[in-house]
Amino acid sequence: MELASLIPQFGNTLYTIAAFIIALSVIVAVHEYGHYIVGRWSGIKADVFSLGFGPVLWSRPDKHGTVWQVAALPFGGYVKFMGDANAASAGDDGSLEDLDDATLRQTMHGAPLWARTLTVAAGPVFNFFLSFFVFAAILMWRGVASDPLTVDELRPMPGEAIALLPGDEILAIAGVETPKVEEFGDFVDELPQNPTLEYLVRRDGDDRLLTAPHPFPPSVSGLTPGSAAMETDIQVDDVIVSVDGDPVFTFEELREKVAASEGSELALVIWRDGAEIEKNLAPRTMDLPRADGTFETRYLIGITGGMLFTPRAQTPGLGEAASYGVNQTIYIVRSSLSGLYHMAVGAISSCNLRGPIGIAQTSGAAASQGLSNFIWFIAVLSTAVGLLNLFPIPILDGGHLVFFAYEAVTGSPPGDRALRILMSIGLALIATLMAFALTNDFLCPLIPQLVPQLRHN
């Protein structure tokens, strides 16, 4: 094999690693800064704030006596508070007995229970706040479709030029009056699945009857990272014109073809920039959350459909954006907890739990779709990291909070021996979980390749 043939793959690997490091570094920095700043506000002194582990590449002390540093291994970070034996604040370094009361108050172990609780809880809370802020900011930047439904920009489509024009107000489609934007999704589901439909539009004050493609054609507006479509190099703005030789004119027709395949390979003809290209791919099963918290398993190729046109949008108010940010963060938390439960009881595949390799691949895939998609992914991952850290497992923030709750009830913290045992158990649990997730990273990608072979044997 020539070296030149390896360059694209090598470049993609570096891109994936870089995207993963950036995403993880942002999330870790926000998490640890939460610990640091709330600890400082509550009177606990931080000796070191480190982004990364291992040999120190750069460091600088600040006026508060904290050394800020960047280390060589960029796969995490920590805040070491005064008196801590290690970065996990598990035990003291043996110097507490020699400290006076005022200095002891500045350590994690000598601070009041309320100060320690707020400092530990701040890490996950800051992760949730990052997610909330990003979701709200992206909604503000993208805007929300406004009534009345008005064409802002047309998507590229095969065939003759679309009769619609930017600025057209959509009054009715297929003889049915267009509802409010928030109800448009249900409205489209009731439309005939025809290649073209009649549109009643208002243009320059005049009402006109036009013929144009279905409002939800089989076009690609987004790709799911790690999906069959992304791995087959399907791109945003591609239009699927046929599946296994049968023409498709609406996204619903495409969805039905994919579902009927039951994972068998499909031959797609795709229109891209005025030319038709052929792609073969096999749909994969994916577990999708329902509104009631349960999951459904469907065959998907990993593309998101889009409207025939981009509707005219307006900037939402701060209240609407904030509500969206909160609801989106809560949705991710609920879906994650529901997913873990359904995996534990065997209702959905355990392949939904991915390790560092899978997360890195998703990071690279999200980054390849543009900056806004990458920032969105960081927000989703930040929520997941915040939630994971709240699990009541010793060594995680949630485990420390359980110890603090025990101290609040009994009046004293767990003994040193019990603490060491619990920390060892927590470390073993985390190591087991990481090993399982890493195994999934290697084995789960092979399953879609094996299923078609098993079906035909």
C-alpha positions as CSV (number, residue, x, y, z in Angstrom):
1,M,0.0,0.0,0.0
2,E,1.3,3.4,-1.0
3,L,1.8,6.1,1.7
4,A,-0.3,8.6,-0.3
5,S,-3.4,6.4,0.2
6,L,-3.0,6.6,3.9
7,I,-2.9,10.4,4.1
8,P,-6.7,11.1,3.9
9,Q,-7.4,8.5,6.7
10,F,-4.5,9.8,8.8
11,G,-5.8,13.4,8.3
12,N,-9.4,12.3,9.4
13,T,-7.9,10.7,12.5
14,L,-6.1,13.8,13.5
15,Y,-9.2,15.9,12.9
16,T,-11.2,13.5,15.1
17,I,-8.7,13.6,17.9
18,A,-8.4,17.4,17.7
19,A,-12.2,17.8,17.8
20,F,-12.4,15.4,20.8
21,I,-9.7,17.2,22.7
22,I,-11.3,20.6,22.1
23,A,-14.8,19.4,23.1
24,L,-13.4,17.6,26.2
25,S,-11.2,20.5,27.2
26,V,-14.1,23.0,27.1
27,I,-16.4,20.8,29.2
28,V,-13.7,20.0,31.7
29,A,-12.6,23.6,32.0
30,V,-16.1,24.7,32.7
31,H,-16.7,21.8,35.2
32,E,-13.5,22.5,37.1
33,Y,-14.0,26.2,37.1
34,G,-17.3,25.6,38.8
35,H,-15.5,23.8,41.6
36,Y,-12.8,26.5,41.8
37,I,-14.9,29.7,41.7
38,V,-17.6,28.5,44.2
39,G,-14.8,27.1,46.4
40,R,-13.1,30.5,46.4
41,W,-16.4,32.3,47.0
42,S,-17.0,30.0,50.0
43,G,-13.6,30.5,51.5
44,I,-11.8,27.3,50.2
45,K,-8.4,27.9,48.7
46,A,-7.3,26.1,45.5
47,D,-3.6,25.3,45.2
48,V,-3.8,24.1,41.5
49,F,-6.2,24.4,38.6
50,S,-5.0,22.0,35.9
51,L,-6.3,21.4,32.5
52,G,-4.9,18.0,31.6
53,F,-2.7,15.5,33.5
54,G,0.9,14.6,33.5
55,P,4.0,16.8,32.8
56,V,3.2,20.5,33.0
57,L,3.6,22.4,29.8
58,W,2.7,25.8,31.1
59,S,1.8,27.3,34.5
60,R,1.2,30.7,36.1
61,P,0.2,31.6,39.7
62,D,-2.5,34.2,40.2
63,K,-2.9,36.7,43.0
64,H,-5.0,34.3,45.0
65,G,-2.1,31.8,45.2
66,T,-3.6,29.3,42.7
67,V,-1.3,27.9,40.1
68,W,-3.1,27.6,36.7
69,Q,-1.5,25.1,34.5
70,V,-1.8,23.1,31.2
71,A,-0.5,19.6,31.3
72,A,0.6,17.2,28.5
73,L,-2.3,14.7,28.6
74,P,-5.4,16.7,27.6
75,F,-8.0,14.1,28.6
76,G,-9.4,15.7,31.8
77,G,-8.4,18.1,34.5
78,Y,-8.7,18.8,38.2
79,V,-8.7,21.4,41.0
80,K,-6.5,20.5,44.0
81,F,-7.7,22.4,47.0
82,M,-5.4,23.2,50.0
83,G,-4.8,20.1,52.2
84,D,-6.1,17.6,49.6
85,A,-4.1,14.4,49.3
86,N,-5.0,14.1,45.6
87,A,-7.0,15.7,42.9
88,A,-10.1,13.8,43.9
89,S,-10.2,15.4,47.4
90,A,-10.1,11.9,48.8
91,G,-8.4,12.3,52.2
92,D,-5.9,15.0,53.3
93,D,-2.2,15.3,52.7
94,G,-1.3,15.0,56.4
95,S,-0.7,18.7,57.0
96,L,-4.0,19.6,58.6
97,E,-2.9,18.9,62.1
98,D,-0.3,21.7,61.8
99,L,-2.7,24.4,60.6
100,D,-4.3,27.1,62.7
101,D,-8.0,27.5,62.7
102,A,-8.1,30.3,60.1
103,T,-5.9,28.4,57.7
104,L,-7.7,25.1,58.3
105,R,-11.0,26.9,57.3
106,Q,-9.4,27.4,53.9
107,T,-9.0,23.7,53.2
108,M,-11.7,21.4,51.8
109,H,-11.6,19.2,54.9
110,G,-11.7,22.1,57.4
111,A,-14.5,24.1,55.7
112,P,-18.1,24.0,56.9
113,L,-20.3,21.4,55.4
114,W,-22.3,23.9,53.4
115,A,-19.2,25.3,51.7
116,R,-17.9,21.8,50.8
117,T,-21.4,20.8,49.4
118,L,-21.7,23.9,47.3
119,T,-18.1,23.6,46.0
120,V,-18.6,19.9,44.9
121,A,-22.0,20.4,43.4
122,A,-20.8,23.5,41.4
123,G,-18.9,21.3,38.8
124,P,-22.0,19.5,37.5
125,V,-24.1,22.6,37.9
126,F,-21.7,24.6,35.7
127,N,-21.9,21.8,33.1
128,F,-25.7,22.2,33.0
129,F,-25.4,26.0,32.8
130,L,-23.0,25.7,29.8
131,S,-25.6,23.5,28.0
132,F,-28.4,25.9,28.8
133,F,-26.4,28.9,27.6
134,V,-25.4,27.2,24.4
135,F,-28.9,26.0,23.5
136,A,-30.4,29.4,24.2
137,A,-27.7,31.2,22.3
138,I,-28.0,29.0,19.2
139,L,-31.8,29.5,19.2
140,M,-31.2,33.3,19.4
141,W,-28.7,33.1,16.5
142,R,-30.7,30.8,14.3
143,G,-34.1,32.4,15.1
144,V,-37.5,30.8,15.0
145,A,-39.9,30.6,12.1
146,S,-42.5,33.4,12.3
147,D,-46.1,33.7,11.2
148,P,-47.3,34.0,8.6
149,L,-45.2,31.2,6.9
150,T,-43.0,33.0,4.4
151,V,-40.3,31.7,2.1
152,D,-36.9,33.0,3.0
153,E,-34.5,30.8,1.0
154,L,-35.2,27.9,-1.4
155,R,-33.3,24.6,-1.1
156,P,-31.4,23.4,-4.2
157,M,-33.6,20.8,-6.0
158,P,-33.3,18.7,-9.2
159,G,-35.5,19.5,-12.2
160,E,-36.9,22.8,-13.3
161,A,-36.7,26.0,-11.3
162,I,-39.1,26.0,-8.4
163,A,-42.0,28.4,-8.9
164,L,-41.8,29.7,-5.4
165,L,-39.7,32.8,-4.7
166,P,-38.2,34.3,-1.5
167,G,-40.8,36.5,0.1
168,D,-43.8,34.4,-0.9
169,E,-46.3,34.1,1.9
170,I,-47.8,30.5,1.9
171,L,-51.6,30.8,2.2
172,A,-52.6,27.2,1.4
173,I,-51.1,23.9,0.1
174,A,-53.2,21.4,-1.8
175,G,-56.3,23.4,-1.1
176,V,-55.8,23.4,2.7
177,E,-55.2,26.7,4.5
178,T,-51.7,26.9,6.0
179,P,-51.9,26.8,9.9
180,K,-49.6,28.6,12.3
181,V,-45.9,27.7,12.1
182,E,-46.0,25.7,15.3
183,E,-48.7,23.4,13.8
184,F,-47.0,23.0,10.4
185,G,-45.4,19.6,11.1
186,D,-48.8,18.0,11.8
187,F,-50.3,19.8,8.8
188,V,-47.6,18.4,6.4
189,D,-48.3,14.8,7.7
190,E,-51.9,15.1,6.3
191,L,-50.8,16.3,2.8
192,P,-51.0,14.0,-0.2
193,Q,-47.6,12.3,-0.9
194,N,-47.5,13.6,-4.4
195,P,-44.4,14.8,-6.3
196,T,-46.0,18.3,-6.7
197,L,-48.7,20.2,-5.0
198,E,-50.6,23.4,-5.6
199,Y,-49.5,26.3,-3.5
200,L,-51.6,29.4,-2.9
201,V,-49.2,32.2,-2.2
202,R,-49.3,36.0,-1.7
203,R,-46.6,37.8,-3.7
204,D,-46.3,41.5,-3.8
205,G,-49.9,41.9,-2.6
206,D,-51.4,39.5,-5.2
207,D,-52.6,35.9,-4.6
208,R,-51.2,33.4,-7.0
209,L,-51.8,29.6,-7.5
210,L,-48.4,27.8,-8.2
211,T,-47.3,24.2,-8.6
212,A,-44.2,23.2,-6.6
213,P,-42.6,20.1,-5.1
214,H,-43.9,18.6,-1.8
215,P,-42.9,20.9,1.1
216,F,-40.9,18.0,2.6
217,P,-38.9,16.5,-0.2
218,P,-36.3,13.7,0.3
219,S,-33.5,16.2,0.8
220,V,-30.7,16.1,3.5
221,S,-30.6,19.0,6.0
222,G,-28.5,17.1,8.6
223,L,-26.6,14.0,9.2
224,T,-26.4,11.8,12.4
225,P,-22.7,11.3,13.4
226,G,-21.6,7.8,12.9
227,S,-24.6,6.8,10.8
228,A,-24.6,4.9,7.5
229,A,-25.3,8.1,5.6
230,M,-22.3,9.9,7.0
231,E,-20.0,6.9,6.5
232,T,-21.2,6.7,2.9
233,D,-20.3,10.4,2.3
234,I,-23.9,11.6,1.9
235,Q,-23.8,15.4,2.3
236,V,-26.1,18.2,3.4
237,D,-28.3,19.5,0.5
238,D,-28.1,16.1,-1.3
239,V,-31.5,15.0,-2.6
240,I,-32.5,11.3,-2.8
241,V,-34.2,10.8,-6.1
242,S,-34.6,7.0,-6.1
243,V,-34.3,4.0,-3.8
244,D,-33.6,0.6,-5.4
245,G,-34.8,2.0,-8.7
246,D,-38.1,3.4,-7.4
247,P,-38.4,7.2,-7.6
248,V,-39.1,9.0,-4.3
249,F,-40.5,12.5,-4.1
250,T,-41.2,13.0,-0.4
251,F,-39.2,12.4,2.8
252,E,-42.0,10.2,4.0
253,E,-41.6,7.9,1.0
254,L,-37.9,7.7,1.7
255,R,-38.6,6.8,5.4
256,E,-41.0,4.1,4.3
257,K,-38.4,2.6,1.9
258,V,-35.8,2.5,4.7
259,A,-38.1,0.9,7.2
260,A,-39.2,-1.7,4.7
261,S,-35.6,-2.7,4.0
262,E,-35.2,-4.2,7.5
263,G,-31.5,-3.5,7.3
264,S,-30.9,-4.8,3.7
265,E,-28.6,-2.8,1.5
266,L,-30.3,0.0,-0.5
267,A,-29.2,1.4,-3.8
268,L,-29.7,5.2,-3.7
269,V,-29.5,7.7,-6.6
270,I,-28.6,11.1,-5.2
271,W,-28.8,14.5,-6.9
272,R,-25.9,16.7,-5.9
273,D,-24.9,20.0,-7.6
274,G,-26.7,19.2,-10.8
275,A,-25.3,15.6,-11.2
276,E,-26.6,12.2,-10.1
277,I,-24.4,9.9,-8.2
278,E,-25.0,6.4,-6.8
279,K,-24.5,5.2,-3.2
280,N,-25.2,1.9,-1.6
281,L,-25.8,1.7,2.1
282,A,-27.5,-0.5,4.7
283,P,-29.9,1.0,7.2
284,R,-29.0,0.4,10.9
285,T,-31.2,0.0,13.9
286,M,-31.3,3.0,16.2
287,D,-33.1,3.3,19.5
288,L,-35.1,6.6,19.6
289,P,-36.7,8.2,22.7
290,R,-40.4,8.7,22.7
291,A,-42.2,11.6,24.4
292,D,-43.4,9.3,27.2
293,G,-39.8,8.3,28.1
294,T,-39.8,4.9,26.4
295,F,-37.8,4.0,23.3
296,E,-38.6,2.6,19.8
297,T,-36.2,0.8,17.6
298,R,-36.2,1.7,13.9
299,Y,-34.1,1.2,10.8
300,L,-32.5,4.5,9.8
301,I,-29.8,5.7,7.5
302,G,-29.1,8.7,9.6
303,I,-30.3,11.7,7.7
304,T,-32.6,14.6,8.8
305,G,-35.1,15.9,6.3
306,G,-35.7,19.6,5.7
307,M,-38.4,21.8,4.2
308,L,-38.4,22.7,0.5
309,F,-37.6,26.2,1.7
310,T,-36.2,27.9,4.8
311,P,-39.0,29.8,6.4
312,R,-38.5,33.5,7.4
313,A,-37.4,33.6,11.0
314,Q,-37.3,36.2,13.8
315,T,-35.1,36.5,16.8
316,P,-36.9,35.1,19.9
317,G,-37.1,37.0,23.1
318,L,-34.8,36.2,26.0
319,G,-37.6,34.4,27.9
320,E,-38.3,32.1,25.0
321,A,-34.6,31.4,24.4
322,A,-34.1,30.7,28.1
323,S,-37.1,28.4,28.3
324,Y,-35.8,26.5,25.3
325,G,-32.3,26.2,26.9
326,V,-33.8,24.8,30.1
327,N,-36.2,22.4,28.3
328,Q,-33.5,21.1,26.0
329,T,-31.1,20.4,28.9
330,I,-33.9,18.7,30.9
331,Y,-34.8,16.6,27.8
332,I,-31.2,15.3,27.5
333,V,-31.1,14.4,31.2
334,R,-34.4,12.6,31.0
335,S,-33.5,10.8,27.8
336,S,-30.1,9.8,29.2
337,L,-31.6,8.4,32.4
338,S,-34.3,6.6,30.5
339,G,-31.7,5.2,28.1
340,L,-29.6,3.8,30.9
341,Y,-32.6,2.2,32.5
342,H,-33.8,0.6,29.3
343,M,-30.2,-0.7,28.6
344,A,-30.1,-2.1,32.1
345,V,-33.3,-4.1,31.7
346,G,-32.4,-5.2,28.1
347,A,-35.1,-3.2,26.4
348,I,-32.6,-1.5,24.1
349,S,-29.1,-2.3,22.9
350,S,-26.2,-1.7,25.2
351,C,-24.4,-0.4,22.1
352,N,-26.0,3.0,22.9
353,L,-23.3,3.3,25.6
354,R,-20.2,4.5,23.9
355,G,-16.7,5.0,25.3
356,P,-13.9,7.5,24.5
357,I,-13.4,6.2,20.9
358,G,-17.0,6.5,20.1
359,I,-17.3,9.9,21.6
360,A,-14.2,11.1,19.7
361,Q,-15.6,9.8,16.5
362,T,-18.9,11.7,17.2
363,S,-16.9,14.8,18.0
364,G,-15.1,14.7,14.7
365,A,-18.3,14.0,12.8
366,A,-20.1,16.9,14.5
367,A,-17.2,19.2,13.8
368,S,-17.2,18.2,10.1
369,Q,-20.8,19.5,9.8
370,G,-19.9,23.1,10.9
371,L,-19.2,25.1,13.9
372,S,-22.8,25.4,15.2
373,N,-23.2,21.7,15.1
374,F,-20.0,21.1,16.9
375,I,-20.9,23.7,19.6
376,W,-24.3,22.0,19.9
377,F,-22.6,18.6,20.4
378,I,-20.4,20.2,23.1
379,A,-23.5,21.3,24.9
380,V,-25.1,17.8,24.7
381,L,-21.9,16.2,26.0
382,S,-21.6,18.8,28.8
383,T,-25.1,17.8,30.1
384,A,-24.0,14.1,29.9
385,V,-20.8,14.8,31.9
386,G,-22.7,16.8,34.5
387,L,-25.2,14.0,34.9
388,L,-22.6,11.3,35.1
389,N,-20.7,13.2,37.8
390,L,-23.9,13.4,40.0
391,F,-24.2,9.6,40.1
392,P,-23.8,8.5,43.8
393,I,-20.6,6.6,43.1
394,P,-17.6,7.2,45.4
395,I,-14.8,9.2,43.6
396,L,-17.4,11.2,41.6
397,D,-19.0,14.4,42.7
398,G,-22.2,12.6,43.5
399,G,-20.3,10.2,45.8
400,H,-18.9,13.2,47.7
401,L,-22.4,14.6,48.0
402,V,-23.6,11.3,49.5
403,F,-20.7,11.5,52.1
404,F,-21.8,15.0,52.9
405,A,-25.4,13.9,53.4
406,Y,-24.2,11.1,55.7
407,E,-22.2,13.7,57.7
408,A,-25.2,16.0,57.9
409,V,-27.3,13.2,59.4
410,T,-24.8,11.6,61.7
411,G,-22.8,14.7,62.6
412,S,-19.5,13.2,61.4
413,P,-18.0,12.1,58.1
414,P,-17.3,8.4,57.2
415,G,-14.1,7.1,58.8
416,D,-10.9,7.0,56.9
417,R,-10.9,3.2,56.5
418,A,-14.5,3.2,55.3
419,L,-13.7,6.1,53.0
420,R,-10.7,4.2,51.4
421,I,-12.8,1.1,50.9
422,L,-15.7,3.1,49.3
423,M,-13.3,5.0,47.1
424,S,-11.7,1.7,45.9
425,I,-15.2,0.4,45.1
426,G,-16.1,3.5,43.2
427,L,-12.9,3.4,41.2
428,A,-13.6,-0.2,40.4
429,L,-17.1,0.6,39.2
430,I,-15.9,3.5,37.0
431,A,-13.1,1.3,35.6
432,T,-15.6,-1.5,34.8
433,L,-18.0,1.0,33.1
434,M,-15.1,2.5,31.0
435,A,-13.9,-1.0,30.0
436,F,-17.5,-2.0,29.0
437,A,-17.9,1.3,27.0
438,L,-14.5,0.8,25.3
439,T,-15.5,-2.7,24.3
440,N,-18.6,-1.3,22.7
441,D,-16.4,1.1,20.7
442,F,-14.7,-1.8,19.1
443,L,-17.5,-4.4,18.8
444,C,-20.6,-2.4,18.1
445,P,-19.4,-1.0,14.8
446,L,-19.0,-4.6,13.5
447,I,-22.6,-5.5,14.2
448,P,-24.1,-3.7,11.2
449,Q,-21.6,-5.6,9.0
450,L,-22.4,-8.9,10.5
451,V,-26.2,-8.7,10.5
452,P,-26.7,-8.8,6.7
453,Q,-24.3,-11.8,6.5
454,L,-26.3,-13.7,9.2
455,R,-29.6,-12.9,7.4
456,H,-28.4,-14.5,4.2
457,N,-26.6,-17.5,5.7
